[in-house]
């Protein structure tokens, strides 16, 4: 189960960074996503979509997630995910 965080302007799917490597998409994640510790917060329009596709390709089903909405989220203050060169 994954957590989808939203605020009034955007959303991010929280996933372990290790899983991005396992799915082979860690180098495809853009600088519009964020990271903190061992977690990545994938922006909803591109990176989260790429994750869902890769997850579905590997596991044969879409990942399940729960949504958490906050008026102000700390995610925007986290370091950006290292964008591909």
VMD Tcl script that builds the backbone (N, CA, C; Angstrom):
set m [mol new atoms 255]
animate dup $m
set s [atomselect $m all]
$s set {name element resname resid chain x y z} {
  {N N UNK 1 A 0.860 -1.179 0.000}
  {CA C UNK 1 A 0.000 0.000 0.000}
  {C C UNK 1 A 0.900 1.234 0.000}
  {N N UNK 2 A 0.615 2.165 -0.880}
  {CA C UNK 2 A 1.385 3.387 -1.015}
  {C C UNK 2 A 0.518 4.570 -0.583}
  {N N UNK 3 A 1.170 5.667 -0.256}
  {CA C UNK 3 A 0.454 6.869 0.168}
  {C C UNK 3 A 0.555 7.922 -0.921}
  {N N UNK 4 A -0.597 8.475 -1.291}
  {CA C UNK 4 A -0.649 9.569 -2.259}
  {C C UNK 4 A -0.969 10.836 -1.475}
  {N N UNK 5 A -0.010 11.751 -1.433}
  {CA C UNK 5 A -0.154 13.001 -0.692}
  {C C UNK 5 A -0.652 14.093 -1.631}
  {N N UNK 6 A -1.617 14.869 -1.173}
  {CA C UNK 6 A -2.092 15.997 -1.973}
  {C C UNK 6 A -2.166 17.256 -1.115}
  {N N UNK 7 A -2.036 18.390 -1.804}
  {CA C UNK 7 A -2.340 19.681 -1.209}
  {C C UNK 7 A -3.252 20.384 -2.219}
  {N N UNK 8 A -3.665 21.610 -1.978}
  {CA C UNK 8 A -4.594 22.229 -2.921}
  {C C UNK 8 A -4.059 22.382 -4.350}
  {N N UNK 9 A -2.740 22.256 -4.551}
  {CA C UNK 9 A -2.204 22.478 -5.881}
  {C C UNK 9 A -1.618 21.278 -6.598}
  {N N UNK 10 A -1.278 20.220 -5.869}
  {CA C UNK 10 A -0.580 19.122 -6.530}
  {C C UNK 10 A -0.640 17.848 -5.692}
  {N N UNK 11 A -0.042 16.772 -6.231}
  {CA C UNK 11 A -0.008 15.505 -5.520}
  {C C UNK 11 A 1.285 14.763 -5.780}
  {N N UNK 12 A 1.661 13.887 -4.836}
  {CA C UNK 12 A 2.885 13.109 -4.905}
  {C C UNK 12 A 2.640 11.715 -4.362}
  {N N UNK 13 A 3.156 10.741 -5.060}
  {CA C UNK 13 A 3.056 9.357 -4.622}
  {C C UNK 13 A 4.333 9.002 -3.872}
  {N N UNK 14 A 4.193 8.579 -2.623}
  {CA C UNK 14 A 5.328 8.225 -1.772}
  {C C UNK 14 A 5.715 6.771 -2.022}
  {N N UNK 15 A 6.969 6.569 -2.423}
  {CA C UNK 15 A 7.460 5.214 -2.668}
  {C C UNK 15 A 8.885 5.084 -2.151}
  {N N UNK 16 A 9.291 3.896 -1.743}
  {CA C UNK 16 A 10.683 3.703 -1.348}
  {C C UNK 16 A 11.599 3.898 -2.567}
  {N N UNK 17 A 12.682 4.639 -2.386}
  {CA C UNK 17 A 13.627 4.860 -3.485}
  {C C UNK 17 A 14.161 3.534 -3.996}
  {N N UNK 18 A 14.352 2.573 -3.100}
  {CA C UNK 18 A 14.857 1.258 -3.485}
  {C C UNK 18 A 13.955 0.622 -4.548}
  {N N UNK 19 A 12.665 0.847 -4.440}
  {CA C UNK 19 A 11.726 0.270 -5.385}
  {C C UNK 19 A 11.898 0.872 -6.784}
  {N N UNK 20 A 12.276 2.141 -6.855}
  {CA C UNK 20 A 12.515 2.760 -8.161}
  {C C UNK 20 A 13.682 2.075 -8.863}
  {N N UNK 21 A 14.705 1.737 -8.075}
  {CA C UNK 21 A 15.854 1.017 -8.629}
  {C C UNK 21 A 15.440 -0.381 -9.069}
  {N N UNK 22 A 14.672 -1.065 -8.228}
  {CA C UNK 22 A 14.216 -2.420 -8.562}
  {C C UNK 22 A 13.384 -2.447 -9.840}
  {N N UNK 23 A 12.612 -1.389 -10.070}
  {CA C UNK 23 A 11.776 -1.311 -11.268}
  {C C UNK 23 A 12.541 -0.765 -12.468}
  {N N UNK 24 A 13.769 -0.301 -12.241}
  {CA C UNK 24 A 14.596 0.214 -13.320}
  {C C UNK 24 A 14.218 1.591 -13.815}
  {N N UNK 25 A 13.542 2.378 -12.968}
  {CA C UNK 25 A 13.110 3.710 -13.405}
  {C C UNK 25 A 13.742 4.836 -12.593}
  {N N UNK 26 A 14.688 4.516 -11.718}
  {CA C UNK 26 A 15.279 5.555 -10.871}
  {C C UNK 26 A 15.931 6.660 -11.698}
  {N N UNK 27 A 16.507 6.347 -12.851}
  {CA C UNK 27 A 17.129 7.352 -13.700}
  {C C UNK 27 A 16.143 8.142 -14.541}
  {N N UNK 28 A 14.885 7.752 -14.528}
  {CA C UNK 28 A 13.858 8.436 -15.323}
  {C C UNK 28 A 13.069 9.461 -14.516}
  {N N UNK 29 A 13.237 9.472 -13.204}
  {CA C UNK 29 A 12.469 10.380 -12.347}
  {C C UNK 29 A 12.992 11.803 -12.519}
  {N N UNK 30 A 12.082 12.735 -12.673}
  {CA C UNK 30 A 12.458 14.123 -12.948}
  {C C UNK 30 A 12.740 14.914 -11.665}
  {N N UNK 31 A 13.249 16.093 -11.858}
  {CA C UNK 31 A 13.492 17.009 -10.748}
  {C C UNK 31 A 12.231 17.648 -10.197}
  {N N UNK 32 A 11.070 17.264 -10.718}
  {CA C UNK 32 A 9.806 17.757 -10.175}
  {C C UNK 32 A 9.346 16.928 -8.983}
  {N N UNK 33 A 10.024 15.816 -8.754}
  {CA C UNK 33 A 9.738 14.974 -7.594}
  {C C UNK 33 A 10.694 15.334 -6.468}
  {N N UNK 34 A 10.394 14.832 -5.289}
  {CA C UNK 34 A 11.178 15.153 -4.103}
  {C C UNK 34 A 11.669 13.866 -3.450}
  {N N UNK 35 A 12.574 14.024 -2.488}
  {CA C UNK 35 A 13.094 12.875 -1.752}
  {C C UNK 35 A 13.379 13.284 -0.316}
  {N N UNK 36 A 13.324 12.306 0.543}
  {CA C UNK 36 A 13.685 12.510 1.947}
  {C C UNK 36 A 13.984 11.138 2.535}
  {N N UNK 37 A 15.186 10.990 3.054}
  {CA C UNK 37 A 15.574 9.690 3.578}
  {C C UNK 37 A 15.521 8.655 2.473}
  {N N UNK 38 A 14.931 7.543 2.751}
  {CA C UNK 38 A 14.826 6.471 1.769}
  {C C UNK 38 A 13.567 6.523 0.932}
  {N N UNK 39 A 12.860 7.650 0.978}
  {CA C UNK 39 A 11.594 7.763 0.263}
  {C C UNK 39 A 11.669 8.781 -0.861}
  {N N UNK 40 A 10.939 8.508 -1.922}
  {CA C UNK 40 A 10.762 9.454 -3.017}
  {C C UNK 40 A 9.288 9.854 -3.038}
  {N N UNK 41 A 9.057 11.101 -3.399}
  {CA C UNK 41 A 7.701 11.629 -3.514}
  {C C UNK 41 A 7.523 12.022 -4.974}
  {N N UNK 42 A 6.887 11.139 -5.728}
  {CA C UNK 42 A 6.807 11.267 -7.175}
  {C C UNK 42 A 5.658 12.174 -7.586}
  {N N UNK 43 A 5.995 13.210 -8.352}
  {CA C UNK 43 A 4.952 14.144 -8.774}
  {C C UNK 43 A 3.932 13.408 -9.629}
  {N N UNK 44 A 2.693 13.839 -9.499}
  {CA C UNK 44 A 1.567 13.082 -10.030}
  {C C UNK 44 A 1.454 13.040 -11.551}
  {N N UNK 45 A 1.927 14.051 -12.258}
  {CA C UNK 45 A 1.656 14.146 -13.691}
  {C C UNK 45 A 2.547 13.276 -14.566}
  {N N UNK 46 A 3.756 12.998 -14.129}
  {CA C UNK 46 A 4.676 12.242 -14.977}
  {C C UNK 46 A 5.327 11.091 -14.206}
  {N N UNK 47 A 5.997 11.425 -13.121}
  {CA C UNK 47 A 6.778 10.419 -12.403}
  {C C UNK 47 A 5.916 9.351 -11.735}
  {N N UNK 48 A 4.818 9.745 -11.125}
  {CA C UNK 48 A 3.934 8.754 -10.501}
  {C C UNK 48 A 3.310 7.857 -11.562}
  {N N UNK 49 A 3.003 8.425 -12.720}
  {CA C UNK 49 A 2.436 7.636 -13.821}
  {C C UNK 49 A 3.452 6.601 -14.297}
  {N N UNK 50 A 4.725 7.005 -14.409}
  {CA C UNK 50 A 5.782 6.077 -14.822}
  {C C UNK 50 A 5.941 4.957 -13.794}
  {N N UNK 51 A 5.846 5.309 -12.507}
  {CA C UNK 51 A 5.945 4.299 -11.461}
  {C C UNK 51 A 4.794 3.294 -11.557}
  {N N UNK 52 A 3.575 3.795 -11.694}
  {CA C UNK 52 A 2.406 2.911 -11.765}
  {C C UNK 52 A 2.534 1.958 -12.955}
  {N N UNK 53 A 2.985 2.472 -14.092}
  {CA C UNK 53 A 3.162 1.619 -15.275}
  {C C UNK 53 A 4.222 0.550 -15.015}
  {N N UNK 54 A 5.367 0.946 -14.479}
  {CA C UNK 54 A 6.442 -0.021 -14.216}
  {C C UNK 54 A 6.009 -1.051 -13.179}
  {N N UNK 55 A 5.299 -0.613 -12.158}
  {CA C UNK 55 A 4.802 -1.523 -11.120}
  {C C UNK 55 A 3.830 -2.531 -11.732}
  {N N UNK 56 A 2.921 -2.017 -12.543}
  {CA C UNK 56 A 1.917 -2.886 -13.169}
  {C C UNK 56 A 2.582 -3.879 -14.126}
  {N N UNK 57 A 3.579 -3.417 -14.872}
  {CA C UNK 57 A 4.291 -4.318 -15.785}
  {C C UNK 57 A 4.965 -5.452 -15.015}
  {N N UNK 58 A 5.526 -5.148 -13.858}
  {CA C UNK 58 A 6.247 -6.158 -13.079}
  {C C UNK 58 A 5.316 -7.075 -12.295}
  {N N UNK 59 A 4.282 -6.506 -11.691}
  {CA C UNK 59 A 3.428 -7.263 -10.773}
  {C C UNK 59 A 2.080 -7.697 -11.359}
  {N N UNK 60 A 1.755 -7.203 -12.548}
  {CA C UNK 60 A 0.501 -7.602 -13.184}
  {C C UNK 60 A -0.734 -6.954 -12.585}
  {N N UNK 61 A -0.551 -5.960 -11.751}
  {CA C UNK 61 A -1.688 -5.233 -11.169}
  {C C UNK 61 A -1.226 -3.836 -10.788}
  {N N UNK 62 A -2.191 -2.951 -10.672}
  {CA C UNK 62 A -1.880 -1.571 -10.266}
  {C C UNK 62 A -1.591 -1.534 -8.768}
  {N N UNK 63 A -0.696 -0.639 -8.351}
  {CA C UNK 63 A -0.442 -0.527 -6.917}
  {C C UNK 63 A -1.650 0.077 -6.208}
  {N N UNK 64 A -1.843 -0.324 -4.981}
  {CA C UNK 64 A -2.922 0.248 -4.167}
  {C C UNK 64 A -2.351 1.411 -3.370}
  {N N UNK 65 A -3.183 2.434 -3.173}
  {CA C UNK 65 A -2.723 3.554 -2.360}
  {C C UNK 65 A -3.880 4.218 -1.646}
  {N N UNK 66 A -3.510 4.918 -0.599}
  {CA C UNK 66 A -4.456 5.697 0.180}
  {C C UNK 66 A -4.068 7.160 0.020}
  {N N UNK 67 A -5.054 8.043 -0.032}
  {CA C UNK 67 A -4.781 9.468 -0.222}
  {C C UNK 67 A -4.840 10.211 1.107}
  {N N UNK 68 A -3.859 11.084 1.288}
  {CA C UNK 68 A -3.826 11.978 2.452}
  {C C UNK 68 A -3.771 13.405 1.923}
  {N N UNK 69 A -4.753 14.218 2.305}
  {CA C UNK 69 A -4.792 15.612 1.856}
  {C C UNK 69 A -4.436 16.531 3.015}
  {N N UNK 70 A -3.556 17.494 2.737}
  {CA C UNK 70 A -3.209 18.523 3.716}
  {C C UNK 70 A -3.256 19.866 3.013}
  {N N UNK 71 A -3.688 20.880 3.728}
  {CA C UNK 71 A -3.692 22.225 3.152}
  {C C UNK 71 A -2.266 22.706 2.889}
  {N N UNK 72 A -1.346 22.336 3.764}
  {CA C UNK 72 A 0.068 22.681 3.597}
  {C C UNK 72 A 0.871 21.408 3.836}
  {N N UNK 73 A 1.619 20.988 2.844}
  {CA C UNK 73 A 2.405 19.767 2.984}
  {C C UNK 73 A 3.895 20.115 3.083}
  {N N UNK 74 A 4.642 19.375 3.884}
  {CA C UNK 74 A 6.077 19.643 3.979}
  {C C UNK 74 A 6.856 19.148 2.758}
  {N N UNK 75 A 6.215 18.383 1.899}
  {CA C UNK 75 A 6.915 17.778 0.762}
  {C C UNK 75 A 7.588 18.832 -0.116}
  {N N UNK 76 A 6.927 19.961 -0.324}
  {CA C UNK 76 A 7.501 21.012 -1.185}
  {C C UNK 76 A 8.831 21.543 -0.639}
  {N N UNK 77 A 9.101 21.320 0.638}
  {CA C UNK 77 A 10.349 21.768 1.241}
  {C C UNK 77 A 11.440 20.703 1.251}
  {N N UNK 78 A 11.144 19.496 0.786}
  {CA C UNK 78 A 12.135 18.425 0.734}
  {C C UNK 78 A 13.084 18.667 -0.438}
  {N N UNK 79 A 14.259 18.050 -0.401}
  {CA C UNK 79 A 15.182 18.174 -1.541}
  {C C UNK 79 A 14.567 17.556 -2.796}
  {N N UNK 80 A 14.905 18.145 -3.928}
  {CA C UNK 80 A 14.433 17.607 -5.206}
  {C C UNK 80 A 15.074 16.250 -5.470}
  {N N UNK 81 A 14.347 15.418 -6.180}
  {CA C UNK 81 A 14.922 14.134 -6.590}
  {C C UNK 81 A 16.016 14.430 -7.609}
  {N N UNK 82 A 17.100 13.687 -7.549}
  {CA C UNK 82 A 18.150 13.935 -8.548}
  {C C UNK 82 A 17.616 13.660 -9.955}
  {N N UNK 83 A 17.487 14.712 -10.724}
  {CA C UNK 83 A 16.995 14.560 -12.093}
  {C C UNK 83 A 18.050 13.901 -12.956}
  {N N UNK 84 A 17.585 13.233 -13.998}
  {CA C UNK 84 A 18.535 12.613 -14.921}
  {C C UNK 84 A 19.353 13.702 -15.599}
  {N N UNK 85 A 20.600 13.393 -15.967}
  {CA C UNK 85 A 21.469 14.410 -16.591}
  {C C UNK 85 A 20.970 14.850 -17.953}
}
mol reanalyze $m
mol bondsrecalc $m
mol representation Tube
mol addrep $m
